[in-house]
Amino acid sequence: MATTVQLEPAIEQRLDQLAQRTGRTKSFHLRQLIEAGLDDLEDAYLGAAVAERIRLGQERNYILDEVVSELGLDHAAL
C-alpha cells in the first residue's frame, strides 16, 4: 500500500544522510521506524482506552492473587 508522508526539511535531510551512509533506501528506514514505533503507539492509545473503561466501571481489572487462584497456579513459582 502506498502512503505519502510529508516530512520537515531537517528530518528529510537526516533521513537522506542515513540512507546514504547505510546504503539502504529511505523507504527501508521509514518501514523500520514505523514497525518499531507502532507497538509503542498501540500500547499508549489502547492502554489509555482500557484504563478509561476501568475508570468508568465498564471493565474489571484483576489482582495477581485472583488470577493465580482462578487458574490454579503455584504462586511461589511466579
C-alpha positions as CSV (number, residue, x, y, z in Angstrom):
1,M,0.0,0.0,0.0
2,A,1.5,3.3,-1.0
3,T,1.3,6.1,1.6
4,T,2.6,9.6,1.4
5,V,4.2,11.3,4.3
6,Q,5.4,14.9,4.4
7,L,8.5,15.5,6.5
8,E,10.1,18.6,7.8
9,P,13.1,19.5,5.7
10,A,15.5,18.8,8.6
11,I,14.1,15.4,9.1
12,E,14.2,14.6,5.4
13,Q,17.8,15.7,5.3
14,R,18.7,13.4,8.2
15,L,16.8,10.5,6.5
16,D,18.7,11.2,3.3
17,Q,22.0,11.1,5.1
18,L,21.2,7.9,6.9
19,A,20.2,6.3,3.6
20,Q,23.4,7.4,2.0
21,R,25.6,6.2,4.9
22,T,23.9,2.8,5.3
23,G,23.4,2.1,1.6
24,R,19.7,1.4,2.4
25,T,16.7,3.2,0.9
26,K,14.7,5.8,2.8
27,S,11.7,3.5,2.5
28,F,13.6,0.8,4.3
29,H,14.4,3.1,7.2
30,L,10.9,4.5,7.3
31,R,9.5,1.0,7.5
32,Q,11.8,0.2,10.4
33,L,10.7,3.2,12.3
34,I,7.0,2.5,11.7
35,E,7.3,-1.1,12.8
36,A,9.3,-0.2,15.9
37,G,7.1,2.7,16.8
38,L,3.7,1.0,16.1
39,D,3.9,-1.2,19.2
40,D,4.5,1.8,21.4
41,L,1.6,3.7,19.8
42,E,-0.7,0.8,20.2
43,D,0.3,0.3,23.8
44,A,-0.2,4.0,24.6
45,Y,-3.6,4.5,22.8
46,L,-5.1,1.1,23.5
47,G,-3.9,1.1,27.1
48,A,-5.4,4.5,27.7
49,A,-8.7,3.2,26.3
50,V,-8.7,0.2,28.7
51,A,-7.8,2.5,31.6
52,E,-10.7,4.7,30.8
53,R,-13.1,1.7,30.6
54,I,-11.8,0.6,34.0
55,R,-12.3,4.1,35.5
56,L,-15.9,4.1,34.2
57,G,-16.5,0.6,35.6
58,Q,-17.0,-0.9,32.2
59,E,-14.1,-3.3,32.5
60,R,-12.8,-5.1,35.5
61,N,-9.2,-5.5,36.5
62,Y,-7.7,-8.4,38.5
63,I,-5.0,-8.6,41.1
64,L,-2.4,-11.3,40.7
65,D,-3.7,-13.4,43.6
66,E,-7.1,-13.6,41.9
67,V,-5.6,-14.8,38.6
68,V,-3.3,-17.3,40.3
69,S,-6.2,-18.7,42.4
70,E,-8.6,-18.9,39.5
71,L,-6.1,-20.6,37.2
72,G,-4.9,-23.0,40.0
73,L,-1.3,-21.8,39.5
74,D,1.5,-22.2,42.0
75,H,2.0,-18.7,43.4
76,A,5.5,-19.5,44.6
77,A,6.6,-20.3,41.0
78,L,5.7,-16.8,39.9
